[in-house]
Amino acid sequence: MKKVEIAIIGLGTIGAGLYRLIMKNGELIRNKSGINIVIKKAVDVNMDKKNELGIPDSVFSTSADEALDDKNIDIIVELIGGTTVARELILSGIERGKHIVTANKALLAQYKSEIISILVSKGLELGCEASVGGGIPIIKTLKEALVGNEIYKIVGILNGTSNFILTKMIKEGVSFPEALKTAQTLGFAEADPTLDVSGGDAKHKITILSSLAFNTEVDINKVYVEGIEEIESMDVGYAIELGFVLKLIAVAERVDDGIIVGVHPALVSEKNPLAAVNWEDNAIMVYSDFLGKSMYYGKGAGANPTSSAVVADIVDIALKIKSNYEYNPKVYSFFNNLKQLNFEKSEYRYYFRFNVFDRLGILSKISGILGNHNISIASVIQKEVEEKNEYVPLIMLTHRALEKNVRKAFREIVNLKEVKGKNTILRVIDD
C-alpha cells in the first residue's frame, strides 16, 4: 500500500470538509486507489478547530511553517483562500519541494503562470480541480478525457449564488433584492455578495478554464465582466414569454484571430440543456472537434463537493509520485500563443428592451438605426398600455450581430427623444 503524507492548511468550510472526508472514507479511498492518505498536519490559526474536528494534538498546528518544514510531507493542500498569504504559502511549499493542491480560483486566475514556472523548475505537480465547479471534474476532463480533442468553445454556469438568485426570480417572480435576501438567509450568498453577483467569481473560473482549454495564457484583466445586479423582473418575464430563461453565463471561444472570454447575463433558450440548470448547481458545456458537445453538471460549491475534488487531486498526484513515472512539464505549459481579443469582436443574438413613447414612426426610426449598423431584427413585441401617448416597453430580438456594432446602435437609440428611462440589452444563447 502506497502512503502519501499531506498537510491541510486552512480548516474553514472546505478544509474541515476535507478532514472529515478523509477520516470517514479513508479506507474506501485506499481500496479504490491503493493510496493511503495520511494527514500529517492540519493547520489553522483558530485553536477551536482542533476540538471541533477532533484533531489529535500531534496533528493540529497553528503554524504553517511546521508543515512546510516537515520533510515527510509530500503534498501541501492550501485551503486558506485569498491571493496574498496563500500565494506566499504555495511558493514557499514549492521551494521546499512540496507538491501543491489548491481550491483557490482567485489565486490561480491571477498568478498561475508564476506558480507554474517555479513548480515546473522543481519537477513538482499541481492539483487544482476544486478551483472550478466544486465537485464537477471539469479540469481533469479538459486535461485528460478530452486530450485528443481540439476545444473551440466553453459555455458555463459557474456561480451557484447568481444561479440561485436568477432561478428564484424565474420561478417565483420576485425581484433581484428579494431573491438576494433569500439567498443570504439560506447561506447561498455572503453578507457582501459582490464577488458573486458582479460576475467576479465566474471571471476567475472562466480564466482558468479557458487557459486550460486553449493551452494559452489568458489575462484576467482582459476578461469582459457584467453581473446580474441590474436584472429586472420584467426582463425575466419577457424572456420566459419568448422561450428563454436568464442565466449568468461564462463564455470562452476560439475564433479566427484568437480567443474571446467574457461573463455576462444572457437569455438561454429553453431547448438548451443549460436552461434546466437551476438553484445553486453549476454546469459547463464544452464544444470540441471529435467528441462534439458535452456537458458536465453538479454541485458547484460547498464543503462536500469541493472536498471530493481535492481528494481526487491528492490521489492523482500520489499515484504519480509513488510510482516510477516520467515527469511531464508539458502538462503545465501553454504551447499556444493566442491573442486575447476585445469582447467587442464577439457575435451574439441580442435582446433589447426600450422604453419608448407610444407614437407612430418610432419603430421605423429604431429599425433604421439598427439597419445602419448591420443589425437585423428577428422579432418585435410592443406592449400596449391603456393610455395613449404613454411610454411603453418595446422588446426586440436580433439575428447574430457584432458586439461593437450593437453597442453603437444601442447608444444612438437610447439618446432618441422618444426613448427615456432604463433600457436593457442582453445577449442571447439559443444553441
C-alpha positions as CSV (number, residue, x, y, z in Angstrom):
1,M,0.0,0.0,0.0
2,K,1.5,3.3,-1.1
3,K,1.3,6.1,1.5
4,V,1.2,9.8,0.9
5,E,1.5,12.3,3.8
6,I,-0.3,15.6,3.4
7,A,-0.7,18.9,5.3
8,I,-4.1,20.6,5.2
9,I,-3.5,24.4,5.7
10,G,-6.8,26.2,6.4
11,L,-9.6,24.4,8.2
12,G,-12.5,26.6,7.1
13,T,-15.5,25.2,5.3
14,I,-13.5,23.3,2.7
15,G,-10.6,22.3,4.9
16,A,-12.9,21.0,7.6
17,G,-14.9,19.1,4.9
18,L,-11.7,17.6,3.6
19,Y,-10.6,16.4,7.0
20,R,-13.9,14.8,7.7
21,L,-14.0,13.1,4.3
22,I,-10.6,11.5,4.7
23,M,-11.4,10.4,8.3
24,K,-14.7,8.9,7.2
25,N,-13.7,7.4,3.8
26,G,-10.0,6.8,4.2
27,E,-10.5,3.0,3.9
28,L,-12.7,3.4,0.8
29,I,-10.0,5.6,-0.8
30,R,-7.4,3.0,0.0
31,N,-9.4,0.2,-1.5
32,K,-10.3,2.2,-4.7
33,S,-6.9,3.7,-5.3
34,G,-4.2,1.8,-3.4
35,I,-3.2,5.1,-1.8
36,N,-3.2,5.6,2.0
37,I,-3.7,9.3,2.6
38,V,-2.2,10.3,6.0
39,I,-2.9,13.8,7.4
40,K,0.4,14.6,8.9
41,K,-0.5,18.2,9.8
42,A,-3.8,20.1,10.0
43,V,-3.1,23.8,10.3
44,D,-5.4,26.7,11.3
45,V,-4.9,29.9,13.3
46,N,-8.2,29.1,15.2
47,M,-7.4,26.8,18.1
48,D,-11.1,25.8,18.4
49,K,-10.8,23.8,15.1
50,K,-8.8,21.1,16.9
51,N,-11.7,20.2,19.3
52,E,-14.4,20.9,16.7
53,L,-12.9,18.3,14.3
54,G,-11.4,16.0,16.9
55,I,-7.8,16.5,15.6
56,P,-5.1,14.9,17.7
57,D,-2.5,17.2,19.4
58,S,0.3,15.6,17.3
59,V,-1.5,16.6,14.0
60,F,-3.0,20.0,14.8
61,S,-0.8,23.1,14.5
62,T,-1.3,26.9,14.2
63,S,2.0,27.2,12.3
64,A,2.1,26.7,8.5
65,D,5.9,26.6,8.8
66,E,5.7,23.5,10.9
67,A,4.1,21.7,7.9
68,L,6.3,23.3,5.3
69,D,9.5,22.2,7.2
70,D,8.3,18.6,7.7
71,K,10.4,16.6,5.2
72,N,8.0,13.7,5.3
73,I,5.1,15.7,4.0
74,D,4.6,15.1,0.3
75,I,1.7,17.4,-0.5
76,I,0.6,20.8,0.8
77,V,-3.2,21.4,0.5
78,E,-3.8,25.1,0.5
79,L,-7.3,26.0,1.6
80,I,-6.9,29.4,3.2
81,G,-8.1,31.4,0.2
82,G,-7.1,34.9,-0.8
83,T,-4.2,36.0,-3.0
84,T,-1.6,37.2,-0.6
85,V,-0.8,34.8,2.2
86,A,-1.9,31.9,0.1
87,R,0.5,32.8,-2.7
88,E,3.4,33.1,-0.3
89,L,2.5,29.8,1.3
90,I,2.3,28.0,-2.1
91,L,5.6,29.4,-3.3
92,S,7.3,28.5,0.0
93,G,5.9,25.0,-0.3
94,I,7.3,24.6,-3.8
95,E,10.7,25.9,-2.8
96,R,10.7,23.2,-0.1
97,G,9.9,20.5,-2.7
98,K,6.2,20.1,-1.9
99,H,3.6,19.2,-4.4
100,I,0.6,21.6,-4.3
101,V,-3.2,21.0,-4.2
102,T,-5.4,24.1,-4.0
103,A,-9.0,25.2,-4.5
104,N,-8.0,28.9,-4.8
105,K,-9.5,30.1,-8.0
106,A,-8.7,33.8,-7.5
107,L,-5.0,33.0,-6.9
108,L,-4.7,30.7,-9.9
109,A,-6.5,33.2,-12.2
110,Q,-4.0,35.9,-11.3
111,Y,-0.8,34.1,-10.5
112,K,-0.9,30.7,-12.3
113,S,1.9,31.5,-14.7
114,E,4.3,32.5,-11.9
115,I,3.4,29.4,-9.8
116,I,3.7,27.0,-12.8
117,S,7.0,28.4,-13.8
118,I,8.6,27.7,-10.4
119,L,6.7,24.4,-9.9
120,V,8.0,23.0,-13.3
121,S,11.6,24.1,-12.5
122,K,11.3,21.9,-9.4
123,G,9.7,19.0,-11.1
124,L,6.5,19.2,-9.0
125,E,2.8,18.7,-9.5
126,L,-0.2,21.0,-9.1
127,G,-3.8,19.8,-8.4
128,C,-6.5,22.5,-8.8
129,E,-9.7,20.6,-9.7
130,A,-11.6,22.2,-6.9
131,S,-10.9,25.7,-8.1
132,V,-13.7,25.4,-10.7
133,G,-17.1,23.8,-10.5
134,G,-16.8,22.4,-7.0
135,G,-17.0,18.6,-7.3
136,I,-17.5,18.7,-11.1
137,P,-14.4,17.0,-12.6
138,I,-14.1,19.6,-15.4
139,I,-10.3,20.3,-15.2
140,K,-9.5,16.6,-15.3
141,T,-11.9,16.3,-18.2
142,L,-10.1,19.1,-20.2
143,K,-6.7,17.7,-19.4
144,E,-7.3,14.0,-19.7
145,A,-10.6,12.9,-21.1
146,L,-10.5,15.4,-24.0
147,V,-6.8,15.2,-24.6
148,G,-7.4,14.0,-28.1
149,N,-9.8,16.9,-28.9
150,E,-9.3,20.5,-30.1
151,I,-11.6,22.5,-27.9
152,Y,-13.1,25.6,-29.5
153,K,-15.7,26.8,-27.1
154,I,-16.8,26.7,-23.4
155,V,-20.2,28.0,-22.1
156,G,-20.9,27.6,-18.5
157,I,-22.9,28.5,-15.4
158,L,-20.1,28.8,-13.0
159,N,-21.5,30.7,-10.0
160,G,-24.1,29.0,-7.8
161,T,-25.1,32.1,-5.9
162,S,-26.1,34.0,-9.1
163,N,-27.8,31.0,-10.5
164,F,-29.8,30.6,-7.3
165,I,-30.9,34.2,-7.4
166,L,-31.9,34.1,-11.0
167,T,-33.8,30.8,-10.5
168,K,-35.7,32.4,-7.7
169,M,-36.6,35.3,-9.9
170,I,-37.7,33.0,-12.7
171,K,-39.7,30.5,-10.7
172,E,-41.3,32.9,-8.2
173,G,-41.4,36.2,-10.0
174,V,-39.6,38.0,-7.2
175,S,-37.3,41.0,-7.6
176,F,-33.5,40.8,-7.5
177,P,-33.3,42.3,-4.0
178,E,-35.9,39.8,-2.7
179,A,-34.1,36.9,-4.3
180,L,-30.7,38.0,-2.9
181,K,-32.1,38.3,0.6
182,T,-33.4,34.8,0.4
183,A,-30.1,33.5,-0.8
184,Q,-28.3,35.2,2.1
185,T,-30.8,33.8,4.6
186,L,-30.2,30.3,3.3
187,G,-26.4,30.7,3.2
188,F,-26.1,30.6,-0.6
189,A,-24.9,34.2,-0.7
190,E,-22.4,36.1,1.5
191,A,-23.3,39.1,3.6
192,D,-21.3,41.0,0.9
193,P,-22.4,39.2,-2.3
194,T,-20.5,41.5,-4.7
195,L,-17.9,38.9,-5.9
196,D,-20.7,36.6,-6.9
197,V,-23.4,38.9,-8.3
198,S,-20.9,41.1,-10.1
199,G,-19.6,38.2,-12.1
200,G,-16.1,38.4,-10.5
201,D,-16.2,34.8,-9.2
202,A,-17.2,33.4,-12.6
203,K,-14.5,35.6,-14.2
204,H,-11.8,33.8,-12.1
205,K,-13.2,30.4,-13.1
206,I,-13.5,31.0,-16.8
207,T,-10.0,32.4,-16.9
208,I,-8.7,29.1,-15.5
209,L,-10.8,27.0,-17.8
210,S,-10.0,28.9,-21.0
211,S,-6.3,28.8,-20.3
212,L,-6.5,25.0,-20.0
213,A,-8.9,24.5,-22.9
214,F,-6.9,26.6,-25.4
215,N,-3.5,25.9,-23.9
216,T,-2.7,29.6,-23.8
217,E,-2.1,32.5,-21.4
218,V,-5.4,34.3,-20.5
219,D,-5.2,37.7,-18.9
220,I,-7.9,38.0,-16.3
221,N,-7.8,41.8,-16.7
222,K,-9.0,41.4,-20.3
223,V,-11.9,39.2,-19.5
224,Y,-15.2,41.1,-20.1
225,V,-17.5,41.1,-17.0
226,E,-21.1,42.1,-16.5
227,G,-23.0,41.0,-13.4
228,I,-26.7,40.4,-12.6
229,E,-27.3,43.4,-10.2
230,E,-29.3,45.3,-12.8
231,I,-31.5,42.5,-13.9
232,E,-35.2,43.4,-13.6
233,S,-38.2,41.2,-13.1
234,M,-39.9,42.4,-16.3
235,D,-36.9,41.2,-18.4
236,V,-37.1,37.8,-16.6
237,G,-40.8,37.7,-17.6
238,Y,-40.3,38.8,-21.2
239,A,-37.5,36.2,-21.6
240,I,-39.9,33.4,-20.5
241,E,-42.5,34.8,-22.9
242,L,-40.0,34.5,-25.7
243,G,-38.9,30.9,-24.8
244,F,-35.8,31.8,-22.8
245,V,-34.5,31.8,-19.2
246,L,-32.0,34.3,-17.8
247,K,-28.6,32.9,-16.6
248,L,-25.3,34.3,-15.7
249,I,-23.1,32.8,-18.4
250,A,-19.3,32.5,-18.7
251,V,-18.1,32.0,-22.3
252,A,-14.7,31.3,-23.8
253,E,-14.5,30.9,-27.6
254,R,-11.7,30.4,-30.0
255,V,-12.2,32.4,-33.2
256,D,-10.1,33.0,-36.3
257,D,-8.0,35.8,-34.8
258,G,-7.6,34.5,-31.2
259,I,-9.9,33.9,-28.2
260,I,-12.7,35.9,-26.6
261,V,-13.5,35.4,-22.9
262,G,-16.4,37.0,-21.0
263,V,-19.0,36.7,-18.3
264,H,-22.5,38.2,-18.7
265,P,-26.2,37.6,-18.1
266,A,-27.8,36.0,-21.2
267,L,-31.1,34.7,-22.4
268,V,-30.7,30.9,-22.8
269,S,-33.1,29.0,-25.0
270,E,-35.4,26.6,-23.1
271,K,-34.2,24.0,-25.5
272,N,-30.6,24.4,-24.4
273,P,-29.6,22.0,-21.5
274,L,-28.1,24.9,-19.6
275,A,-31.6,26.3,-19.2
276,A,-32.5,23.4,-16.9
277,V,-29.6,24.1,-14.5
278,N,-31.3,25.6,-11.5
279,W,-30.7,26.9,-8.0
280,E,-27.1,26.6,-6.8
281,D,-26.0,24.0,-9.4
282,N,-23.2,24.6,-11.9
283,A,-22.8,23.2,-15.4
284,I,-20.1,23.5,-18.1
285,M,-20.8,22.8,-21.8
286,V,-17.7,22.0,-23.8
287,Y,-17.5,22.1,-27.6
288,S,-14.7,20.0,-29.2
289,D,-13.9,18.7,-32.7
290,F,-14.2,15.0,-32.2
291,L,-16.5,14.5,-29.2
292,G,-18.7,17.4,-30.2
293,K,-20.9,19.0,-27.5
294,S,-20.7,17.6,-24.0
295,M,-22.0,18.9,-20.6
296,Y,-20.7,18.4,-17.1
297,Y,-23.2,19.2,-14.3
298,G,-23.2,19.1,-10.5
299,K,-22.8,21.0,-7.3
300,G,-20.6,23.9,-7.9
301,A,-19.7,24.8,-4.3
302,G,-19.9,23.6,-0.7
303,A,-17.7,21.6,1.7
304,N,-18.6,18.1,0.4
305,P,-18.4,18.6,-3.4
306,T,-15.2,20.7,-3.2
307,S,-13.6,18.2,-0.7
308,S,-14.3,15.4,-3.2
309,A,-12.4,17.3,-5.9
310,V,-9.5,17.9,-3.5
311,V,-9.2,14.2,-2.6
312,A,-9.2,13.3,-6.3
313,D,-6.2,15.7,-6.8
314,I,-4.4,14.2,-3.9
315,V,-4.8,10.7,-5.1
316,D,-3.9,11.7,-8.7
317,I,-0.6,13.3,-7.5
318,A,0.1,10.4,-5.1
319,L,-0.2,7.8,-7.9
320,K,2.4,9.7,-9.9
321,I,4.9,10.4,-7.2
322,K,4.7,6.9,-5.6
323,S,5.3,5.2,-9.0
324,N,8.1,5.2,-11.4
325,Y,6.7,7.8,-13.7
326,E,8.4,10.3,-16.1
327,Y,7.7,13.9,-15.1
328,N,5.9,15.7,-17.9
329,P,6.3,19.5,-17.7
330,K,4.3,20.0,-20.9
331,V,1.1,19.2,-18.9
332,Y,1.5,22.7,-17.4
333,S,2.8,24.5,-20.5
334,F,0.9,27.0,-22.6
335,F,2.1,25.9,-26.0
336,N,-0.3,28.2,-27.9
337,N,0.2,31.9,-28.0
338,L,-3.3,33.0,-28.9
339,K,-4.3,36.7,-28.9
340,Q,-7.0,37.6,-26.4
341,L,-9.4,39.8,-28.3
342,N,-11.6,42.6,-27.1
343,F,-15.1,41.4,-26.3
344,E,-16.5,43.9,-28.8
345,K,-15.4,41.5,-31.5
346,S,-17.8,38.8,-30.3
347,E,-21.0,37.9,-32.1
348,Y,-24.4,37.1,-30.5
349,R,-28.0,37.4,-31.0
350,Y,-29.4,40.2,-28.8
351,Y,-32.4,41.1,-26.7
352,F,-33.4,44.8,-26.4
353,R,-36.0,46.4,-24.2
354,F,-36.5,50.1,-25.0
355,N,-38.9,52.3,-23.1
356,V,-40.4,54.3,-26.0
357,F,-43.1,57.0,-26.5
358,D,-46.1,55.3,-28.0
359,R,-46.3,57.1,-31.3
360,L,-46.3,56.4,-35.0
361,G,-42.9,56.1,-36.5
362,I,-40.7,55.2,-33.5
363,L,-40.3,51.5,-34.6
364,S,-39.3,52.6,-38.0
365,K,-36.7,55.0,-36.5
366,I,-35.2,52.4,-34.3
367,S,-35.2,49.8,-37.1
368,G,-33.3,52.3,-39.3
369,I,-30.6,52.8,-36.7
370,L,-30.2,49.1,-36.3
371,G,-30.0,48.6,-40.0
372,N,-27.4,51.3,-40.4
373,H,-25.2,49.2,-38.0
374,N,-25.8,45.9,-39.9
375,I,-28.2,44.6,-37.2
376,S,-31.1,42.6,-38.5
377,I,-34.3,42.3,-36.4
378,A,-35.7,38.8,-35.8
379,S,-38.9,39.6,-33.9
380,V,-40.6,42.5,-32.2
381,I,-43.1,42.8,-29.3
382,Q,-44.6,46.1,-28.4
383,K,-46.6,46.1,-25.1
384,E,-49.8,48.1,-25.1
385,V,-50.9,50.5,-22.4
386,E,-54.4,51.8,-21.7
387,E,-53.5,55.5,-22.1
388,K,-52.4,56.9,-25.4
389,N,-49.2,58.9,-25.7
390,E,-47.5,56.9,-22.9
391,Y,-44.1,55.3,-22.7
392,V,-44.3,51.5,-23.4
393,P,-41.8,48.6,-23.5
394,L,-40.6,47.7,-27.0
395,I,-38.9,44.3,-27.0
396,M,-36.7,43.2,-29.9
397,L,-34.7,40.1,-30.7
398,T,-32.0,40.4,-33.3
399,H,-30.2,37.9,-35.6
400,R,-26.4,37.5,-34.9
401,A,-24.5,40.8,-34.9
402,L,-21.2,42.2,-33.9
403,E,-21.0,43.4,-30.3
404,K,-19.2,46.6,-31.4
405,N,-22.0,47.5,-33.8
406,V,-24.7,46.6,-31.2
407,R,-23.2,48.9,-28.6
408,K,-23.0,51.8,-31.1
409,A,-26.6,51.3,-32.2
410,F,-27.8,51.0,-28.6
411,R,-26.2,54.3,-27.6
412,E,-27.9,56.1,-30.6
413,I,-31.3,54.6,-29.8
414,V,-31.3,55.5,-26.1
415,N,-30.4,59.1,-27.0
416,L,-33.5,59.5,-29.1
417,K,-36.0,61.9,-27.6
418,E,-38.7,59.3,-27.9
419,V,-36.8,56.9,-25.6
420,K,-36.4,57.5,-21.9
421,G,-35.8,55.7,-18.6
422,K,-34.0,52.5,-18.2
423,N,-33.3,50.5,-21.3
424,T,-31.9,47.0,-21.4
425,I,-29.6,45.0,-23.7
426,L,-28.9,41.3,-23.1
427,R,-27.1,38.6,-25.2
428,V,-28.9,35.5,-26.4
429,I,-27.7,31.9,-26.4
430,D,-30.0,29.7,-28.3
431,D,-27.6,27.0,-29.5
